[in-house]
């Protein structure tokens, strides 16, 4: 299976993978807090590329979640990590298990963070393998691929968003000041989905 956030440059891997394997299941974890532009981008690319999209969500609606837990993303690093476990990691684990995935394809790139710089193209992730086909691709190469195939960037890219997740923990680069600050208030970069297995 292929995971996607329908982020800034997601169209590149979605196109690359599904041109070679049109039946590949594509999984989106919908936290309930994605930008409206992300939902529309997902609809557009799903229709255009004929994606076999599987949308997974936490078992609680956003309203029920906040009634039970409050706004975890406003509760420091511990709150953000708890939020990520409940809204992202648990639903993704359910999707991987439900699809019987033996191989998880993800669009990680070494240039995105120091943690990702140490990743391998193919690595073991618990009971399955994880493949990062774009690991050594630069922004320039991604841009050239998108242009060559007439594929779009996420609509928020033009407004300075270089990394796009939930609306409450994502900032444009100019506001954040540096790449690290564009996600999770600069407290961390990874949401937990792609942390190396121990």
C-alpha positions in Angstrom: 0.0 0.0 0.0 1.0 3.6 -0.5 0.3 6.2 2.2 -0.2 9.9 1.3 -1.0 13.1 3.2 -2.0 14.8 -0.1 0.8 17.2 1.0 2.7 19.9 -0.9 4.4 17.6 -3.5 2.3 14.4 -3.0 1.2 14.3 -6.6 4.7 13.1 -7.7 4.7 9.8 -5.8 1.0 9.2 -6.4 1.5 9.5 -10.1 4.8 7.5 -10.2 3.5 4.6 -8.2 0.0 4.3 -9.7 1.3 4.5 -13.3 3.2 1.3 -12.5 0.6 -0.3 -10.2 -2.9 1.1 -10.9 -4.5 -1.2 -8.3 -2.2 -0.1 -5.5 -4.3 0.8 -2.4 -3.7 4.4 -1.4 -4.3 5.3 2.3 -5.0 8.7 3.7 -5.3 9.2 7.4 -8.0 11.9 7.8 -7.5 13.4 11.2 -10.6 15.5 10.8 -8.4 18.6 11.0 -7.0 18.8 7.5 -7.2 22.1 5.6 -10.2 22.4 3.3 -7.8 22.8 0.4 -6.3 19.3 1.3 -9.7 17.7 1.0 -10.3 19.3 -2.3 -6.8 18.4 -3.5 -7.4 14.8 -2.5 -10.7 14.7 -4.4 -9.1 16.2 -7.5 -6.0 13.9 -7.6 -8.2 10.8 -6.8 -10.4 11.5 -9.8 -7.5 12.5 -12.1 -5.2 9.5 -11.2 -8.0 7.0 -10.6 -6.6 6.3 -7.1 -7.9 3.3 -5.1 -8.2 5.6 -2.1 -8.9 4.2 1.4 -9.6 7.0 4.0 -9.1 6.0 7.6 -10.0 8.0 10.7 -9.9 7.8 14.4 -13.0 6.2 15.9 -14.0 9.5 17.6 -15.2 12.5 15.7 -13.2 15.7 16.2 -15.9 17.1 18.4 -16.1 14.0 20.6 -12.3 13.8 20.7 -12.0 17.4 21.9 -14.8 16.9 24.5 -12.8 13.9 25.9 -9.2 15.1 25.5 -9.3 18.9 24.9 -7.1 20.5 22.3 -4.2 18.2 22.7 -2.1 20.1 20.2 -2.2 23.1 22.6 -0.7 21.0 25.4 3.0 21.0 24.6 5.0 18.2 23.2 3.4 15.5 25.3 -0.1 16.6 24.1 1.0 16.7 20.5 2.4 13.2 20.7 -0.7 11.9 22.4 -2.8 13.6 19.6 -0.7 11.9 16.9 -1.0 8.5 18.5 -4.8 8.8 18.6 -5.6 10.7 15.4 -2.8 9.3 13.1 -0.8 6.3 14.2 -3.7 4.2 15.5 -5.9 4.7 12.3 -2.8 4.0 10.1 -2.1 0.8 12.0 -5.7 -0.3 11.5 -5.4 0.4 7.7 -2.1 -1.5 7.4 -3.5 -4.5 9.2 -6.9 -4.3 7.4 -5.2 -4.3 4.0 -2.8 -7.0 5.0 0.0 -4.8 3.8 3.4 -6.5 3.6 5.0 -3.4 1.9 4.3 0.2 2.9 5.4 2.8 0.3 5.9 6.4 1.6 7.1 9.6 0.1 9.8 10.4 2.7 12.9 12.4 1.5 16.2 12.8 3.2 16.2 16.6 2.7 13.0 17.0 4.8 14.6 16.5 8.2 17.7 15.2 10.0 15.7 12.1 11.1 14.7 11.3 7.5 18.3 11.9 6.3 19.3 8.6 8.1 16.6 6.5 6.5 17.1 3.8 3.9 15.3 3.3 0.6 14.1 -0.1 1.8 13.9 -0.9 5.5 12.1 -3.2 7.9 9.2 -1.6 9.9 7.9 -4.1 12.3 6.1 -7.0 10.5 6.4 -5.3 7.1 8.8 -3.6 4.7 8.8 0.1 4.1 9.9 1.6 0.7 10.9 5.2 0.2 11.3 5.5 -3.6 11.8 9.3 -3.5 14.3 9.3 -0.6 17.1 11.0 -2.6 15.0 13.2 -4.8 15.6 17.0 -4.4 12.8 19.6 -4.5 14.1 20.5 -8.0 13.7 16.9 -9.2 10.2 16.7 -7.7 9.3 20.1 -9.4 10.6 18.8 -12.7 8.6 15.6 -12.4 5.4 17.5 -11.6 6.0 19.9 -14.5 6.8 17.1 -17.0 3.6 15.3 -16.2 1.4 18.4 -15.8 0.8 17.6 -12.1 -0.1 20.2 -9.5 1.4 21.2 -6.2 -0.9 21.4 -3.2 -2.9 24.7 -3.5 -1.3 26.0 -0.2 2.2 25.7 -1.7 1.6 29.1 -3.5 0.8 30.6 -0.1 4.2 29.6 1.4 3.2 26.3 3.0 6.1 23.9 2.3 4.9 21.1 4.7 1.2 20.6 5.1 -0.6 18.7 7.8 -3.4 19.6 10.1 -4.5 23.3 10.1 -3.9 23.8 13.8 -0.2 22.7 13.8 0.9 23.9 10.3 2.4 27.3 9.5 3.7 28.9 6.3 7.5 29.2 6.1 7.5 33.0 6.3 5.4 32.9 9.6 7.4 30.0 11.1 10.8 31.5 10.3 12.4 28.2 9.4 11.5 24.7 8.1 11.5 23.2 11.6 8.9 25.7 12.8 6.4 24.9 10.0 5.0 21.9 11.9 4.1 21.3 15.5 5.2 24.8 16.6 8.8 23.7 16.1 8.6 21.2 18.9 9.1 18.2 16.6 9.0 17.4 12.9 7.6 13.8 12.7 4.0 12.9 13.5 4.9 9.4 14.5 3.8 7.6 11.3 7.3 7.5 9.9 9.6 7.1 12.9 12.0 4.3 12.6 11.0 1.0 14.2 13.1 0.1 17.2 
